[in-house]
Amino acid sequence: MKTVENPAKNFEVSNLSPLKFLNSKKKKKKEKKKKKKKKKQKKKEKEKEKEREKEREKDKQREKEKEKEKEKEKEKRKKKKKEKERIRI
């Protein structure tokens, strides 16, 4: 085994030619980048899903509010109708 001197790290290489060593190093670097990119993409996807969930919740809340408003309107109509009935009588 050879020891390769690198200012950042000292590490051992097992009988690899310098070219193969560099290629393997590049490969590892590419794989690392891919993993990082994948991780970042997953994180973005999670964030998007959270946003969608928030939107769904807001929509549900809006629907509830609309329903309440409709109920209030119905009650008002009923009251007006009753008032008209009283006035007639």
GROMACS elastic network, one bead per residue, 0.5 to 0.9 nm:
[ bonds ]
;  ai    aj funct       b0    kb
    1    12     6  0.65044   500
    1    13     6  0.59658   500
    1    15     6  0.60375   500
    2    11     6  0.86074   500
    2    12     6  0.56546   500
    2    13     6  0.54414   500
    2    14     6  0.63802   500
    2    15     6  0.69170   500
    2    16     6  0.88680   500
    3    10     6  0.70270   500
    3    11     6  0.58603   500
    3    13     6  0.62741   500
    3    14     6  0.87364   500
    4     9     6  0.86800   500
    4    10     6  0.61402   500
    4    11     6  0.57484   500
    4    12     6  0.59270   500
    4    13     6  0.68857   500
    5     8     6  0.86519   500
    5     9     6  0.71952   500
    5    10     6  0.53368   500
    5    11     6  0.71956   500
    5    12     6  0.88493   500
    6     9     6  0.51301   500
    6    10     6  0.55680   500
    6    11     6  0.78378   500
    7    10     6  0.74664   500
   13    16     6  0.64088   500
   13    21     6  0.77121   500
   16    19     6  0.79882   500
   16    20     6  0.60550   500
   16    21     6  0.58029   500
   17    20     6  0.52832   500
   17    21     6  0.60561   500
   17    22     6  0.86255   500
   18    22     6  0.61070   500
   18    23     6  0.85470   500
   19    22     6  0.51346   500
   19    23     6  0.61396   500
   19    24     6  0.85624   500
   20    24     6  0.60234   500
   20    25     6  0.84011   500
   21    24     6  0.51613   500
   21    25     6  0.60900   500
   21    26     6  0.86071   500
   22    26     6  0.61059   500
   22    27     6  0.84925   500
   23    26     6  0.50075   500
   23    27     6  0.60608   500
   23    28     6  0.85762   500
   24    28     6  0.61426   500
   24    29     6  0.85193   500
   25    28     6  0.51403   500
   25    29     6  0.61924   500
   25    30     6  0.86538   500
   26    30     6  0.61294   500
   26    31     6  0.85711   500
   27    30     6  0.50604   500
   27    31     6  0.61517   500
   27    32     6  0.85129   500
   28    31     6  0.50358   500
   28    32     6  0.60537   500
   28    33     6  0.85623   500
   29    32     6  0.50279   500
   29    33     6  0.62085   500
   29    34     6  0.86356   500
   30    33     6  0.50260   500
   30    34     6  0.61438   500
   30    35     6  0.86117   500
   31    35     6  0.61469   500
   31    36     6  0.85064   500
   32    35     6  0.51340   500
   32    36     6  0.61306   500
   32    37     6  0.85374   500
   33    36     6  0.50037   500
   33    37     6  0.60093   500
   33    38     6  0.84854   500
   34    37     6  0.50068   500
   34    38     6  0.60349   500
   34    39     6  0.84803   500
   35    38     6  0.50366   500
   35    39     6  0.60573   500
   35    40     6  0.85133   500
   36    39     6  0.50739   500
   36    40     6  0.61285   500
   36    41     6  0.85493   500
   37    40     6  0.50547   500
   37    41     6  0.60877   500
   37    42     6  0.85950   500
   38    42     6  0.61410   500
   38    43     6  0.85601   500
   39    42     6  0.50977   500
   39    43     6  0.62042   500
   39    44     6  0.86727   500
   40    43     6  0.50334   500
   40    44     6  0.62270   500
   40    45     6  0.86002   500
   41    44     6  0.50474   500
   41    45     6  0.61250   500
   41    46     6  0.86143   500
   42    46     6  0.61724   500
   42    47     6  0.86178   500
   43    46     6  0.50900   500
   43    47     6  0.62662   500
   43    48     6  0.86668   500
   44    47     6  0.50186   500
   44    48     6  0.61592   500
   44    49     6  0.85713   500
   45    48     6  0.50366   500
   45    49     6  0.61423   500
   45    50     6  0.86103   500
   46    49     6  0.50240   500
   46    50     6  0.61915   500
   46    51     6  0.86369   500
   47    50     6  0.50477   500
   47    51     6  0.62343   500
   47    52     6  0.86475   500
   48    51     6  0.50122   500
   48    52     6  0.61760   500
   48    53     6  0.85741   500
   49    52     6  0.50025   500
   49    53     6  0.61225   500
   49    54     6  0.85987   500
   50    53     6  0.50137   500
   50    54     6  0.62051   500
   50    55     6  0.86339   500
   51    54     6  0.50474   500
   51    55     6  0.62098   500
   51    56     6  0.86374   500
   52    55     6  0.50070   500
   52    56     6  0.61844   500
   52    57     6  0.86397   500
   53    56     6  0.50271   500
   53    57     6  0.62407   500
   53    58     6  0.86290   500
   54    57     6  0.50623   500
   54    58     6  0.61857   500
   54    59     6  0.85845   500
   55    59     6  0.60893   500
   55    60     6  0.85672   500
   56    59     6  0.50058   500
   56    60     6  0.61557   500
   56    61     6  0.85557   500
   57    60     6  0.50644   500
   57    61     6  0.61655   500
   57    62     6  0.86214   500
   58    62     6  0.61478   500
   58    63     6  0.85841   500
   59    62     6  0.50082   500
   59    63     6  0.61578   500
   59    64     6  0.86196   500
   60    63     6  0.50433   500
   60    64     6  0.62345   500
   60    65     6  0.86486   500
   61    64     6  0.50775   500
   61    65     6  0.62318   500
   61    66     6  0.86620   500
   62    65     6  0.50117   500
   62    66     6  0.61680   500
   62    67     6  0.85983   500
   63    66     6  0.50452   500
   63    67     6  0.61851   500
   63    68     6  0.86318   500
   64    67     6  0.50517   500
   64    68     6  0.62163   500
   64    69     6  0.86342   500
   65    68     6  0.50591   500
   65    69     6  0.61932   500
   65    70     6  0.86329   500
   66    69     6  0.50211   500
   66    70     6  0.61736   500
   66    71     6  0.86150   500
   67    70     6  0.50536   500
   67    71     6  0.62089   500
   67    72     6  0.86329   500
   68    71     6  0.50528   500
   68    72     6  0.61897   500
   68    73     6  0.86181   500
   69    72     6  0.50347   500
   69    73     6  0.61725   500
   69    74     6  0.86088   500
   70    73     6  0.50434   500
   70    74     6  0.61875   500
   70    75     6  0.86325   500
   71    74     6  0.50420   500
   71    75     6  0.62055   500
   71    76     6  0.86232   500
   72    75     6  0.50483   500
   72    76     6  0.61689   500
   72    77     6  0.86354   500
   73    76     6  0.50334   500
   73    77     6  0.61896   500
   73    78     6  0.85911   500
   74    77     6  0.51099   500
   74    78     6  0.61794   500
   74    79     6  0.86328   500
   75    78     6  0.50473   500
   75    79     6  0.61588   500
   75    80     6  0.85973   500
   76    79     6  0.50815   500
   76    80     6  0.61455   500
   76    81     6  0.85077   500
   77    80     6  0.50874   500
   77    81     6  0.60542   500
   77    82     6  0.85665   500
   78    81     6  0.50303   500
   78    82     6  0.61529   500
   78    83     6  0.85911   500
   79    82     6  0.50498   500
   79    83     6  0.61343   500
   79    84     6  0.86178   500
   80    83     6  0.50001   500
   80    84     6  0.62000   500
   80    85     6  0.85803   500
   81    84     6  0.51275   500
   81    85     6  0.62399   500
   81    86     6  0.87263   500
   82    86     6  0.62091   500
   82    87     6  0.86097   500
   83    86     6  0.50519   500
   83    87     6  0.61445   500
   83    88     6  0.86036   500
   84    87     6  0.50559   500
   84    88     6  0.61930   500
   84    89     6  0.86705   500
   85    88     6  0.51704   500
   85    89     6  0.63248   500
   86    89     6  0.51345   500
